[in-house]
Amino acid sequence: MTSTERPLGVRSVVVVFVENEVPAIEAVFAAVGDDVAGEPLAVLPRMGQQVRPAAAVDARDDGSRREHRIKCAVRSVRTLRTVRIVAGAFRGRRLASPPGDETRPTTDKVREAVFNALVSIDAVHGATVVDLFAGTGALGLEALSRGAVHATFVERGRPAVRALRDNVATLGVADRAVVLESDAMGAATRLGHRVGSAERTLVFADPPYGFDRWDGLFDALASWDPAPLVVAESGSELALPAPWEIVRSKRYGRTWVAFCSIPAK
């Protein structure tokens, strides 16, 4: 059989990921047509993604219709996004990302929309920034690029911390940045006395999906004086403990982004 030939009754399957998001496994196999048996599943990412070969799909023909039964799911899809600074002094600069899928950087599209909203209310220029669950540091570094005076990055994953330190050094902002290898919840409690006296404080909180300690996090941030503006990214719409209020909430694909503050007395 030559390279241009194909067994009868077998189709190639191509699944295109849109917006840099990996769909649920059910969605992947929903795109599989009839007559697929043992054919490799070709997953073509939009940018910067790597995949492993898929497991086989068992096809059965009952004489009237073909039924498929998935024997194994795709073992692993590892996303390595290309992360860049969107605007400001470091516009277009690429950021290092750790290998694997534990770090989930905010996509450039979402980051651009979030910062456009923040700039429109003059919340970035001159601000002191705390980037909790920092990962690559994309949010805090974007803020520095757009005129924030200082950023504290909090991240506990060692591979991510290494990438984060590299990004700080590459952009030449070590004099305006502190990287803390620490748990974000504990740091939120301890950092209040360091940055609470700043005229304008902006906190980014982008924890892993499934994070369920939002009340504790916002209780810790409520002790800061003055209270910061918090940009929270989550997998579902947030309900905040008093006295916090959501002043802006918008959904971007699977991500909810909320601007949260404590009303002035």
Secondary structure as UniProt FT lines:
FT   TURN            3..4
FT   TURN            8..9
FT   STRAND          13..16
FT   TURN            19..20
FT   HELIX           25..30
FT   STRAND          41..44
FT   STRAND          49..51
FT   STRAND          57..61
FT   STRAND          66..70
FT   STRAND          77..79
FT   STRAND          83..84
FT   TURN            89..92
FT   STRAND          94..95
FT   HELIX           108..120
FT   TURN            121..122
FT   TURN            125..126
FT   STRAND          128..132
FT   TURN            135..136
FT   HELIX           138..145
FT   TURN            146..147
FT   STRAND          150..155
FT   HELIX           158..171
FT   HELIX           174..176
FT   STRAND          177..181
FT   HELIX           184..190
FT   HELIX           192..195
FT   TURN            196..197
FT   STRAND          201..205
FT   TURN            209..210
FT   HELIX           214..221
FT   TURN            222..223
FT   STRAND          229..234
FT   TURN            242..243
FT   STRAND          245..252
FT   TURN            253..254
FT   STRAND          255..261
//
